[in-house]
Amino acid sequence: MVDTDPARDADIDLVARIATGDKQAFETLFTSYGERVFRYAHRLIHDVPKAEEVTNDVMIEVWKNAAKFEGRSKVSTWILGITRHLALNAVRGKKFDTVDVDSAPEIVDPGLSAERDSVAGEREDLKQKLRQALGRLSADHRDVIELTFFQGCSYQEIAAIVGCPENTVKTRMFHARKQLHGILSGLGLDAGSYGAEGVAI
């Protein structure tokens, strides 16, 4: 018996429909992934307006390249990979390639604005300390922590997103967790109880 993942099948179906120009499918996919993409982009960039810009650019890339998606990875892995690439370009100050997107559907997601306001208005001391701790990690180590605890990705998925062997991801995670424990302890947090926004590490 072959195991199937209904959620994965549904995402692949949406991408296939987007490839034919189905704007309703695009809106459905954006509703499912817009907030997640924004969260990841914001954690990489730490700038709300740029994270919003990256989110829009990511979804435009999905619209443009849906026909090229071959289904060899999860749709979420593909989308987060695009997010990482565009977010890192934004961090490096690179300009995005300009393309004719007149045929692309307008991106409107009230939930994204709510998420933006939530991120911009966060005041909890715990979250601030956790972000401070993550900020002290190297980019590679921070990436694996965020993709694991914030995005729920497996090591295999992270390897596909960041473009390195799975064993390298495991090694980075080992060192990242070790460093994070020390940093959190130094900030007065119980490193055994808190991880990324309260997730045990």
C-alpha positions in Angstrom: 0.0 0.0 0.0 1.4 3.4 -1.0 1.3 6.1 1.7 -0.2 9.3 0.5 -0.2 12.8 2.0 -3.5 14.5 1.2 -2.1 18.0 2.1 0.9 17.4 -0.2 -1.3 16.2 -3.0 -3.6 19.2 -2.6 -0.6 21.6 -2.8 0.7 19.9 -5.9 -2.8 20.1 -7.5 -2.9 23.8 -6.7 0.5 24.4 -8.3 -0.6 22.4 -11.4 -3.7 24.6 -11.6 -1.6 27.8 -11.2 0.5 26.6 -14.1 -2.6 26.8 -16.3 -3.3 30.4 -15.1 -5.9 29.5 -12.5 -6.0 32.7 -10.3 -8.4 31.1 -7.8 -5.8 28.4 -7.1 -3.1 31.0 -6.7 -5.2 32.9 -4.2 -5.8 29.6 -2.3 -2.1 28.9 -2.2 -1.3 32.4 -1.1 -3.8 32.1 1.7 -2.1 28.9 2.8 1.5 30.1 2.5 1.5 33.9 2.6 1.9 34.2 6.4 4.4 31.4 6.6 6.6 33.0 3.9 6.3 36.4 5.6 7.4 34.9 9.0 10.4 33.2 7.5 11.4 36.2 5.4 11.0 38.5 8.5 13.3 36.2 10.5 15.9 36.4 7.9 15.6 40.1 7.2 14.3 41.7 10.4 12.6 44.3 8.4 8.8 44.3 8.1 8.4 46.3 4.8 11.2 44.3 3.1 9.7 41.0 4.4 6.3 42.0 2.9 8.1 42.9 -0.4 9.9 39.5 -0.4 6.6 37.7 0.3 5.0 39.3 -2.7 8.0 38.6 -4.9 8.0 34.9 -3.7 4.4 34.5 -4.7 5.0 36.1 -8.1 7.8 33.7 -8.6 5.5 30.8 -7.8 3.0 32.2 -10.3 5.6 32.5 -13.0 7.4 29.2 -12.4 4.5 26.9 -11.4 4.8 25.0 -14.7 8.5 24.2 -13.9 7.7 22.6 -10.5 8.3 18.9 -11.0 7.0 17.6 -7.7 10.3 16.1 -6.6 10.0 18.0 -3.3 7.1 19.3 -1.2 5.5 22.5 -2.4 6.4 24.0 1.0 10.1 23.1 0.5 10.0 24.7 -3.0 8.4 27.9 -1.7 10.6 28.3 1.3 13.6 27.8 -0.9 12.5 30.7 -3.1 11.9 32.7 0.1 15.4 32.1 1.4 16.9 33.0 -2.0 15.0 36.3 -2.3 15.4 37.2 1.3 19.2 36.7 1.3 19.3 38.8 -1.9 17.4 41.5 -0.1 19.9 41.3 2.8 22.8 41.7 0.4 21.1 44.7 -1.1 20.7 43.1 -4.5 17.9 44.4 -6.7 15.3 41.8 -7.8 15.0 41.1 -11.5 12.3 43.1 -13.0 9.7 41.1 -14.9 6.4 41.8 -16.5 3.8 40.7 -14.0 0.8 42.4 -15.4 -0.9 39.0 -16.0 -0.3 37.9 -12.4 -3.3 38.2 -10.0 -3.3 41.0 -7.5 -2.0 39.9 -4.1 -4.4 40.8 -1.3 -4.2 39.0 2.0 -5.7 40.7 5.1 -4.2 38.0 7.3 -0.7 39.1 6.2 -1.3 42.6 7.4 -2.5 41.2 10.8 0.6 39.1 11.0 2.8 42.1 10.1 1.1 44.1 12.9 1.6 41.2 15.3 5.3 40.9 14.5 5.9 44.7 14.5 4.1 45.0 17.9 5.7 42.1 19.8 6.8 43.3 23.2 7.1 40.1 25.2 10.5 39.9 27.0 10.8 36.2 26.3 10.5 36.6 22.6 12.9 39.5 22.6 15.5 37.4 24.4 15.0 34.4 22.1 15.5 36.6 19.1 18.5 38.2 20.7 19.9 34.6 21.2 19.2 33.6 17.6 20.9 36.8 16.4 24.1 35.7 18.0 24.2 32.5 16.0 26.0 32.3 12.6 23.7 32.6 9.6 24.0 28.9 8.8 23.2 27.8 12.4 20.3 30.3 12.7 18.9 29.0 9.5 18.6 25.4 10.6 17.1 26.4 14.0 14.5 28.6 12.3 13.6 26.1 9.6 13.2 23.4 12.2 11.4 25.1 15.0 9.6 28.0 13.2 8.8 26.2 9.9 8.6 22.6 11.0 10.9 21.3 8.3 12.7 18.0 8.4 16.5 17.7 7.9 15.9 16.4 4.4 13.7 19.4 3.6 16.2 21.9 5.1 19.0 20.3 3.0 16.9 21.0 -0.1 16.1 24.5 0.9 19.6 25.6 1.8 21.4 23.5 -0.8 23.7 21.3 1.3 23.9 17.6 2.3 21.6 16.3 5.0 24.5 15.3 7.2 25.7 19.0 7.0 22.3 20.1 8.3 22.6 17.6 11.2 26.0 18.9 12.1 24.9 22.5 12.0 21.9 21.7 14.2 24.1 20.0 16.7 26.4 23.0 17.0 23.5 25.5 16.8 21.6 23.8 19.7 24.8 23.7 21.8 25.5 27.4 21.2 21.9 28.3 21.8 21.8 26.5 25.1 24.8 28.6 26.3 23.4 31.9 25.1 19.9 31.3 26.6 21.5 30.4 29.9 23.5 33.6 29.8 20.3 35.5 29.2 18.7 34.0 32.3 16.4 31.5 30.5 16.1 27.8 31.2 17.6 26.4 28.0 16.1 23.1 28.7 12.6 24.5 28.6 12.7 27.2 26.0 13.7 27.2 22.4 12.3 29.1 19.5 9.4 31.0 20.9 8.8 28.5 23.7 9.7 25.3 21.8 11.8 22.9 23.8 15.3 22.6 22.4 
